[in-house]
Amino acid sequence: MPLTPPAIPIASSDGRRHLVVVGASARGFAESASRLGWCVHAADLFADRDCRAAATSVIRLGGARDYPRDIPAAIEAFPAAPCVYTGALENHPEILAAIETARPLAGIAPGAVRRVRDPAVLAAVLRDAGIAFPHTVTSPADVPRDGTYLEKPLASAGGRGIRPWFGPSGQIEASRVWQRRVAGHSWSAAFVAHAGSSTMVAASRQFLGRPWCGTDGFAYCGSLDVPIDRLSPSIATGFAAAGRAVANGLGLVGVFGVDAVIDAGGTVHVVEVNPRPTASMELIERRCGWSMAAAHLAAFGHGSPPMCGPSHDAWWAKAIVFVPRDRPIVPVMPEELEACAARWSNHDGMPAIADIPADDEPLRAGSPLVTVFARGRSAAATVRALGHRARAIRGMLIAAPAGSPLA
């Protein structure tokens, strides 16, 4: 029999509303909730400077060896309060279930998470609604070895571990699926589900494997926010139908994201659903003031749904800049980052660099360094500015070759 979570108040004796935010990176949601006046307690893998600035208390989780098993015990130190989870805890419903036994879970329930992350269940729901989902199988026995399928980990996060299938290069790892590759562009849409209805609130083009971010392959490294009123009718209709189908068919509540590939004809091919707040959602906050935290928490009875302010003409984009893997690196001096942040933030009117590492955070090859934002008067201008800024930050990291004038 499932345990019933204890009734936990959201306000302490001092009248403040407390909230726990946990996941690989808690910064974005912690900032959003903090702006609403929540007293945030965050636990993540980085405990970056800006996360510490947004939260009342922060715990840095144990890293690859212990994460995410260390989460239930770690957050016992926080006050009794509802808990929001971020990426990629959807891959660990058992951890969500453990959290739910101790405090209210302001997030999609573990049972619904299991369903939405099961490719067979997701495919059936989408197929019944007439929405495209690539052919997906759990064995490579009959899969062509010509790159027309992708090998994907079931517990995927940020596109890591995805590769075209040309046959095994060694022993095939467990918990993999093989999905037909769709030619087109990678997109994501954001939704809010509540009381049996689903509303699309944002859409974005995804950046995958961009060299100027320090990634390759299918690794997610950023997004360009695309206002819904600028979408073609086929894309807007396809995404809206997908959001309704998964929210109603799988019991989703709160904010969630739908990843898709859009082909040349404008057909939306759903490839994955992320049943929690997503990385691209903070871009709509910048564009029109919509609050990711207010929308999500209101769906669970905490506060009121947000209103959107005027949608500015400016476009917004973000990129995650990674530490190079293939060349010597040097430490980034804080004053260098501060100078860039001040100059770019002045131009944009909002902070241009986020996820700034704490002083005790070592540089690890292939790990994320910072998130950089850019604002422009067109999509193309915004992406150009974003690329320039990402390259500038990566340039600070790359050690000059021995014997060069900069060495």
Secondary structure by P-SEA (a helix, b strand, c coil): cccccccccccccccbbbbbbbcccccaaaaaaaaaccbbbbbcccccaaaaaaccbbbbcccccccccccccccccccbbbbbbcccccccaaaaaaaaaccccccccaaaaaaaacaaaaaaaaaaacccccccccccccccccccbbbbbcccccccccccccccccccccbbbbbbbbccccccccccccccbbbbcbbbbbbccccccccccccccbbbbbccccccaaaaaaaaaaaaaaaaaccccccbbbbbbbcccbbbbbcccccccccaaaaaaacccccaaaaaaaaaccbbbbbbcccccbbbbbbbbbcccccccccccaaaaaaaaaaaaaaacccccccccccccccccccccbbbbbbcccaaaaaaaaaaaaaaaaaaccccccccccc
